[in-house]
Amino acid sequence: MPASTITTPKSALALLRRPITLTICSYWMVFWLLNGLDKFLARTDLGLFQWWGNDRVEKFGMYFERLAFPEPMIWPTLVFAGVVELALAALFFHALKQLVRQLPGSVRLADLGVALSILCFMGFAIFDVIVGDRAELLEHSTYVGVLLISYLAMAAEVFFNHLQDQTSAARN
């Protein structure tokens, strides 16, 4: 059967056309989802397993003590951070849906997710410097680097897909 008569579902084409962007968006969606949930579920027995997570209440207690902030502000701060992280997870999920459906602007949505993730980690890094937590600063700075690499990989995929489209059009 000639290749031109083979039909592939549109969503399967998206998976084949943008595998790097789909993988990157999937990773960051899961990352932000689990990190956001960790703010709410740390040290919780979920029945099937114990969610250990990071004891951020204890850590933030130390941070807030250093800053002379009132202890009752710890939980609202963690809730705010968790909501922001869950919103980033939702943004990457939306980008994934758009990519699979091959809707216009899907790559821009993924780029927006990366940009907002970088801003989020920059905010975390600023906080790390203020409270003097160099280990967290290194971790958050590393994530900024990984996000920049994620962006470059997605941009390279768009570029090479564009070249492939031009080459295909020139042959026809």
CORJOMO-V209117 format. One record per run of one state. SS is the DSSP state (helix for helix, strand for strand, loop for the rest). FROM is the first residue (numbers start at 1). TO is the last residue. If there is no record, write none. Layout:
ss=<SS | SS>
from=<FROM | FROM>
to=<TO | TO>
This chain:
ss=<loop | helix | loop | helix | loop | helix | loop | strand | loop | strand | loop | helix | loop | helix | loop | helix | loop | helix | loop>
from=<1 | 3 | 6 | 10 | 18 | 19 | 42 | 44 | 46 | 50 | 52 | 56 | 68 | 73 | 101 | 106 | 132 | 134 | 172>
to=<2 | 5 | 9 | 17 | 18 | 41 | 43 | 45 | 49 | 51 | 55 | 67 | 72 | 100 | 105 | 131 | 133 | 171 | 172>
